[in-house]
Amino acid sequence: MKKFIYLFLLSFGLFLTSCEKEPLEEEKTEIIDITNDTISLYGKYRLISGKMYVTNLVTNDRKVYDHFGPGKNTSSLRHSGTQYPIEEIIRGVTTWEITPPPNVPGHGEFILNDDYTNPYGFNVTRHNWTVVEHPLSGTPNITQKMGGSAKPLEGYLLNKSDSTIVFTLQQGYENIDGYNSTYLSELTFKMIQ
């Protein structure tokens, strides 16, 4: 009986190893040229509109708020109100200027409302953009302006013909109306330089 089991295992092993193997297909990488359909992230932008998306984490209800409703030109990226200057937004007035880093990954500058003397940092990696405290904050003339925090930023082209771009940022978690909630702002800018 033992010989039968050994013979069976040997023949079964030969059966498994003698099957014809399919060659692995190489992964095909297609390069798509999209340079004609984009505008540069780097440049100067003026705020033209904005929305805040709020999700109640308990009931999963979602609401969309217009940052600039009827007769309103000033708003805050933070649901409970502005804590830092970068969170205050004014339609038609707020400008963002983003300068590229010398290398990627690296730090460029994020200039809020033409304040060239005290800029924010702009950290760029292959997959992320983040507004951060300037790398030289704490030195003379450059101060911390976000309490040491960072603001991840995403952007996409909305309309190439009029150079509008949408940035999303300021994801936060707060107690809103007694419920744990999260919010995110989506701001539309027009390139001006």
C-alpha positions in Angstrom: 0.0 0.0 0.0 2.9 2.4 0.8 4.4 1.7 -2.6 1.1 2.6 -4.2 0.9 5.9 -2.3 4.6 6.8 -3.2 3.9 5.9 -6.9 0.7 8.0 -6.9 2.5 11.0 -5.4 5.4 10.7 -7.8 3.1 10.5 -10.8 1.0 13.4 -9.5 4.2 15.5 -9.0 5.3 14.7 -12.6 1.9 15.6 -13.9 2.0 19.1 -12.2 5.5 19.9 -13.3 5.1 18.7 -16.9 2.3 21.1 -17.8 3.1 23.5 -20.6 3.7 27.0 -19.1 2.2 30.1 -20.6 4.8 32.9 -21.0 4.0 36.0 -18.9 2.9 38.9 -21.0 5.0 42.0 -20.5 3.1 44.9 -19.1 2.3 47.4 -21.8 2.9 51.0 -20.9 1.3 53.6 -23.1 2.5 57.1 -22.9 -0.1 59.7 -23.5 0.9 63.3 -24.4 -1.5 65.6 -22.6 0.7 68.7 -22.7 -1.8 70.5 -25.0 -4.7 70.0 -22.6 -3.2 71.3 -19.4 -2.0 74.5 -17.9 0.8 74.8 -15.4 0.2 74.5 -11.7 2.8 77.2 -11.3 1.7 80.7 -11.7 -0.6 83.3 -10.1 -4.3 82.8 -9.6 -7.3 84.9 -8.4 -10.2 83.3 -6.6 -13.5 83.4 -8.5 -15.7 80.9 -6.6 -15.8 78.1 -4.0 -17.8 75.4 -2.4 -17.5 73.4 0.9 -18.5 69.7 1.0 -19.6 68.5 4.4 -20.2 64.9 5.3 -21.9 63.9 8.6 -19.9 60.8 9.6 -22.8 59.4 11.7 -25.7 59.7 9.3 -23.6 59.9 6.1 -25.7 62.9 5.0 -23.8 65.2 2.6 -24.3 68.9 2.0 -22.7 71.4 -0.3 -22.3 75.0 0.7 -21.5 77.9 -1.5 -18.6 79.9 0.1 -20.0 83.0 -1.6 -23.8 83.0 -1.4 -25.9 86.0 -2.2 -24.3 89.2 -1.0 -21.3 87.3 0.6 -17.8 87.8 -0.7 -15.8 86.6 2.4 -15.6 83.0 3.7 -13.4 80.6 5.6 -11.9 77.3 4.6 -12.5 76.1 8.2 -16.2 75.3 8.9 -16.0 76.9 12.4 -14.3 80.1 11.2 -10.8 81.3 10.3 -7.9 80.5 12.5 -5.0 81.3 10.1 -4.7 83.9 7.3 -4.5 81.2 4.6 -8.1 80.1 5.6 -9.7 83.4 4.9 -10.9 83.7 1.3 -12.3 86.7 -0.4 -13.9 86.3 -3.9 -12.1 88.4 -6.5 -9.4 89.5 -4.0 -7.6 86.3 -2.7 -4.6 85.4 -4.9 -2.4 82.4 -4.8 1.0 82.3 -6.5 2.9 79.0 -6.7 6.5 79.0 -7.6 8.2 75.7 -8.6 10.9 74.0 -6.6 14.3 73.6 -8.1 13.9 69.8 -8.0 11.1 67.3 -7.5 10.8 66.3 -4.7 11.5 69.7 -3.3 10.2 73.0 -1.9 8.9 75.9 -3.9 6.9 78.9 -2.5 3.3 79.6 -2.0 2.6 83.3 -1.9 -0.8 84.3 -0.5 -2.2 87.7 -1.5 1.1 89.1 -2.8 2.9 88.7 0.5 6.4 88.1 -1.0 8.2 89.0 2.3 6.7 86.1 4.3 5.7 83.2 2.0 4.5 79.8 2.8 6.4 76.7 1.6 5.1 74.5 -1.2 6.2 70.9 -0.9 6.1 69.0 -4.2 6.6 65.2 -4.6 5.8 63.0 -7.5 2.3 62.4 -6.2 1.5 65.2 -3.7 1.4 69.0 -3.4 1.3 70.5 0.1 1.2 74.0 1.4 3.5 74.0 4.4 5.2 76.3 6.8 8.1 77.9 4.9 11.3 75.8 5.4 13.0 78.9 6.8 10.2 79.9 9.3 11.6 80.9 12.6 14.4 82.9 10.9 14.2 86.7 10.8 11.3 88.0 8.7 9.7 84.6 8.1 7.2 83.4 10.7 5.0 80.4 11.2 1.6 81.1 9.8 -0.3 77.8 10.1 0.6 76.7 13.6 3.0 74.2 12.2 0.4 72.4 10.2 0.2 71.5 6.5 -2.5 71.8 3.9 -2.5 69.1 1.2 -3.6 70.5 -2.2 -4.9 69.0 -5.4 -5.7 70.7 -8.6 -7.2 70.1 -12.0 -7.9 72.1 -15.1 -11.5 73.2 -15.3 -11.4 75.1 -18.6 -8.3 75.6 -20.7 -9.8 78.4 -22.8 -10.3 80.8 -19.9 -7.4 79.3 -17.7 -9.6 78.3 -14.8 -8.3 75.7 -12.4 -10.0 74.0 -9.4 -8.0 73.4 -6.2 -9.3 71.2 -3.3 -7.9 71.6 0.2 -8.6 72.0 3.9 -10.0 68.6 4.8 -11.0 68.9 8.4 -12.9 67.0 11.0 -15.2 68.9 13.4 -18.3 68.5 15.5 -21.0 70.1 13.4 -24.5 70.4 14.9 -23.5 67.7 17.5 -22.2 65.2 14.9 -18.7 64.2 13.9 -18.3 65.5 10.4 -15.7 66.0 7.8 -15.4 68.9 5.3 -13.4 69.8 2.2 -13.2 73.0 0.2 -13.1 73.2 -3.6 -12.0 76.6 -4.9 -12.1 77.8 -8.5 -9.3 80.2 -9.6 -8.5 82.0 -12.8 -4.9 82.2 -13.8 -3.7 85.8 -14.0 0.0 85.4 -14.6 
